[in-house]
């Protein structure tokens, strides 16, 4: 992909830095506007898909392909309803009582009347809803993001830039350059100097995860649940890229998900978002394993620190990529 496309990340990062410096009342005004934008995006998308599916169903009633069109129309209608409901959930965030109940039910470590926490909650839910619905749509229609023509342009630079964006969100979101210096920011994100036991545990757990995934993969494939398609990642397979991907994903994703998000949203919700942002893996059983890995990494972070979770994640990803280099392709 053209690396210049990632320049769209810069306005978002500048926005995060700026919002950390504005007064609370202006932050709330921005939150209200952003909430309506998110609501309209989901709601109008749902309405558009709903009317499109109804129109297609009506026109197909005059053809011989009515049964398949009805199935497709039902899927589209279901997705449209989910989008509309997600939009109203986003809109209800403006109601303080709803926010308080949501925080209580979800055991979230955020303050209902804190504008920064509201901003984080809004984006978390919006991205989660969008990712889950996008996955359901892709699963039902077969229209995935990682198609062959895109795979051909998907390279290691795309991966690294995407991971660095995750890292930047975490660091600047926690107030670096505005409310905290670098040392304070890293401390809030759970980045500690690892001792010998952290390192040994991290490497051992990472290797252990590899064996667990292999065993469950063989079990799932034995029962015909699905096989992993590695076509989308072929451009990235090399020994050098294995270490680049392992380190960049391990460091950047753990700092964002386990370091920044987990203390606010808990282990389960963070692992859920972590999973649905990895839907490039076509096999459903892999997503279940990613969710389980997310939970394990969450408990590693809770028991030790983010640094140990980075070691576990980096070890797992690096070995997995090396195995693809030597065995899978």
C-alpha positions in Angstrom: 0.0 0.0 0.0 1.0 3.6 -0.5 2.6 4.7 2.8 1.2 8.2 2.3 -2.3 6.8 3.0 -1.2 6.5 6.7 -0.9 10.3 6.9 -4.6 10.2 7.8 -3.4 9.0 11.2 -1.7 12.3 11.9 -4.8 14.5 12.3 -6.2 11.9 14.8 -3.0 12.0 16.9 -2.9 15.8 16.8 -6.5 15.7 17.9 -5.7 13.5 20.9 -2.8 15.7 21.9 -4.9 18.8 21.6 -7.8 17.4 23.6 -5.5 16.7 26.5 -4.8 20.4 26.7 -8.3 21.9 26.4 -10.6 22.8 29.2 -13.3 20.4 30.3 -16.2 22.4 29.0 -14.7 22.5 25.5 -13.9 18.8 25.7 -17.5 18.1 26.5 -18.7 20.1 23.5 -16.4 18.2 21.3 -17.6 14.9 22.8 -21.3 15.8 22.1 -20.4 16.6 18.5 -18.4 13.4 18.1 -21.2 11.4 19.6 -23.7 12.6 17.1 -21.3 12.0 14.2 -20.7 8.4 15.4 -24.5 7.9 15.9 -25.3 9.2 12.4 -22.6 7.1 10.8 -24.0 3.9 12.3 -27.7 4.8 12.0 -27.6 6.0 8.4 -25.4 3.0 7.4 -28.0 0.7 8.9 -30.9 2.6 7.2 -29.1 2.5 3.8 -28.4 -1.2 4.0 -32.0 -1.9 5.2 -33.6 -0.1 2.3 -31.1 -1.6 -0.2 -31.9 -5.1 1.0 -35.7 -4.4 0.8 -35.3 -3.1 -2.7 -33.2 -6.0 -3.8 -35.7 -8.4 -2.2 -38.6 -6.8 -4.0 -36.8 -6.8 -7.4 -35.7 -10.4 -7.0 -39.2 -11.6 -6.3 -39.7 -11.4 -10.0 -36.8 -13.7 -10.8 -36.0 -17.3 -10.3 -33.3 -16.6 -7.7 -35.8 -15.6 -5.0 -34.6 -18.1 -2.3 -30.9 -17.0 -2.4 -32.0 -13.3 -2.6 -34.2 -13.8 0.4 -31.3 -15.3 2.4 -29.1 -12.4 1.4 -31.8 -9.9 2.2 -32.3 -11.4 5.6 -28.6 -11.2 6.3 -28.5 -7.5 5.2 -31.6 -6.7 7.3 -30.0 -8.3 10.4 -26.8 -6.3 9.9 -28.8 -3.1 9.3 -30.7 -3.6 12.6 -27.4 -4.2 14.5 -26.0 -1.0 13.0 -29.1 1.0 14.0 -29.1 -0.5 17.5 -25.4 0.2 17.9 -26.1 3.8 16.8 -28.7 4.3 19.5 -26.4 2.8 22.2 -23.8 5.4 21.2 -26.4 8.1 21.4 -27.5 7.0 24.8 -24.0 7.6 26.1 -25.1 11.3 26.3 -27.4 10.3 29.2 -25.4 10.3 32.4 -27.6 7.7 34.1 -27.1 5.3 31.2 -23.4 5.9 31.3 -23.3 5.2 35.1 -25.3 1.9 34.6 -23.1 0.9 31.8 -19.9 1.5 33.8 -21.4 -0.4 36.7 -22.6 -3.4 34.7 -19.3 -3.6 32.7 -17.2 -3.1 35.8 -15.3 -0.3 34.0 -12.7 1.8 35.8 -13.8 5.1 34.3 -15.5 8.2 35.6 -18.9 9.0 34.1 -18.3 12.8 34.2 -14.7 12.8 33.1 -14.6 14.1 29.5 -11.4 12.2 28.7 -12.9 9.0 30.0 -16.1 9.7 28.0 -14.0 10.2 24.9 -12.3 6.8 25.5 -15.5 5.0 26.2 -17.1 6.5 23.0 -14.3 5.5 20.8 -13.9 2.0 22.4 -17.6 1.2 21.9 -17.8 2.7 18.4 -14.7 0.7 17.2 -15.9 -2.5 18.9 -19.4 -2.2 17.3 -17.9 -1.4 13.9 -15.4 -4.3 14.1 -17.9 -6.9 15.2 -20.6 -5.9 12.7 -17.9 -5.7 9.9 -16.8 -9.3 10.8 -20.4 -10.5 10.7 -21.0 -8.9 7.4 -17.8 -10.4 6.0 -18.6 -13.8 7.3 -22.0 -13.8 5.7 -21.3 -12.2 2.4 -17.7 -13.4 1.9 -16.6 -9.9 1.0 -13.4 -9.7 3.1 -11.0 -6.8 3.4 -7.9 -8.9 2.5 -8.5 -9.8 -1.1 -5.8 -11.0 -3.5 -5.2 -7.7 -5.1 -4.8 -6.0 -1.7 -2.5 -8.8 -0.5 -0.2 -8.1 -3.3 0.4 -4.6 -2.0 0.4 -5.5 1.8 3.9 -5.3 3.0 6.0 -5.0 6.1 6.0 -1.2 6.1 2.1 -1.3 6.4 2.4 -3.6 9.4 5.0 -1.5 11.2 3.1 1.8 10.6 -0.1 0.4 11.8 1.5 -0.9 15.0 3.3 2.4 15.6 -0.1 4.1 15.3 -1.4 1.8 18.1 1.6 2.8 20.2 1.1 6.5 19.6 -2.6 6.3 20.6 -1.6 4.8 23.9 1.3 7.1 24.7 -0.4 10.4 23.7 -3.8 9.2 25.0 -2.3 8.9 28.4 -1.1 12.5 28.3 2.5 12.4 27.1 3.6 16.0 26.2 0.6 17.5 27.8 -0.2 16.1 31.3 2.7 13.7 31.9 6.4 13.3 31.0 7.6 10.1 29.3 8.6 8.4 32.6 5.2 9.1 34.1 3.4 8.0 31.0 5.2 4.7 30.8 4.6 4.0 34.5 0.9 4.5 34.0 1.0 2.1 31.0 2.6 -0.6 33.2 6.0 -0.5 31.5 8.5 -1.6 34.0 12.1 -2.7 33.8 11.8 -6.6 33.6 13.7 -8.7 36.1 15.0 -12.1 35.4 11.9 -13.9 36.5 9.8 -11.7 34.1 12.0 -12.6 31.2 12.0 -16.3 31.9 8.2 -16.3 32.5 7.6 -14.3 29.3 9.6 -16.5 27.0 8.2 -19.7 28.6 4.6 -18.5 28.4 5.1 -17.4 24.7 6.4 -20.8 23.8 3.6 -22.5 25.8 1.0 -20.5 23.8 2.5 -21.8 20.6 2.0 -25.5 21.7 -1.5 -24.7 22.9 -2.5 -23.2 19.6 -1.0 -26.1 17.6 -2.8 -28.7 19.7 -6.2 -26.9 19.4 -5.6 -26.2 15.8 -5.1 -29.9 15.1 -8.2 -30.7 17.1 -10.4 -28.2 15.2 -9.0 -29.3 11.9 -9.7 -33.0 12.8 -13.3 -32.2 13.2 -13.4 -30.2 10.0 -14.1 -26.9 11.7 -11.7 -25.0 9.4 -8.2 -24.5 8.2 -6.1 -21.4 8.3 -5.6 -19.6 5.0 -2.2 -17.9 4.9 -2.6 -16.3 1.5 -3.1 -12.9 3.0 0.3 -13.0 4.8 2.5 -14.5 2.0 4.1 -11.2 1.2 5.3 -10.9 4.8 6.9 -14.3 5.2 10.7 -14.1 5.8 13.0 -14.6 8.8 13.7 -10.9 9.0 10.0 -10.0 8.9 9.3 -12.6 11.6 11.3 -10.6 14.1 10.1 -7.3 12.9 6.4 -8.3 13.2 7.0 -10.1 16.4 8.6 -7.2 18.1 6.4 -4.4 16.6 3.1 -6.3 17.3 4.2 -7.4 20.8 5.4 -4.0 21.9 2.8 -1.7 20.3 -0.3 -3.9 20.7 0.4 -4.7 24.4 1.1 -1.1 25.3 -2.3 -0.1 23.7 -4.5 -3.1 24.7 -3.0 -4.3 28.0 -1.3 -1.1 29.0 -3.8 1.6 28.1 -7.2 0.0 27.6 -7.3 -2.9 30.1 -7.0 -0.8 33.3 -10.1 1.1 32.1 -12.2 -1.5 30.3 -11.1 -4.8 32.0 -9.7 -8.0 30.7 -12.7 -9.4 28.8 -13.8 -6.3 26.9 -10.2 -5.5 26.0 -9.6 -9.1 24.7 -12.8 -8.8 22.7 -11.7 -5.7 20.9 -8.2 -7.2 20.5 -9.9 -10.2 18.8 -12.1 -8.3 16.4 -9.2 -6.1 15.3 -7.5 -9.3 14.1 -10.2 -10.4 11.7 -7.7 -10.7 8.9 -7.5 -14.4 10.0 -10.2 -16.1 8.0 -10.7 -19.2 10.2 -13.2 -18.8 13.0 -11.3 -21.1 15.4 -8.3 -18.8 15.1 -10.4 -15.9 16.4 -11.5 -18.0 19.4 -7.8 -18.7 20.1 -6.9 -15.0 19.7 -9.7 -14.2 22.3 -8.2 -16.8 24.6 -4.7 -15.4 24.1 -6.0 -11.9 24.8 -7.4 -13.1 28.1 -4.2 -14.9 29.0 -2.2 -11.8 28.2 -4.6 -9.8 30.2 -4.0 -11.9 33.3 -0.2 -11.7 32.6 -0.5 -7.9 32.7 -2.6 -8.0 35.8 -0.3 -10.4 37.7 3.0 -8.9 36.6 3.2 -5.8 34.3 2.8 -4.8 30.6 6.5 -5.5 29.9 6.0 -9.2 30.7 3.0 -9.3 28.5 5.1 -7.7 25.7 7.7 -10.5 26.1 4.9 -13.2 25.9 3.3 -11.6 22.9 6.5 -11.0 21.0 7.8 -14.5 21.7 4.5 -16.0 20.4 4.3 -13.9 17.3 8.0 -14.3 16.3 7.9 -18.1 16.7 4.6 -18.3 14.8 6.0 -16.3 11.9 9.2 -18.4 11.9 7.1 -21.6 11.8 5.3 -20.1 8.7 8.7 -19.5 7.1 9.9 -23.1 7.5 6.8 -25.2 7.6 3.6 -23.6 6.3 4.5 -22.2 2.9 
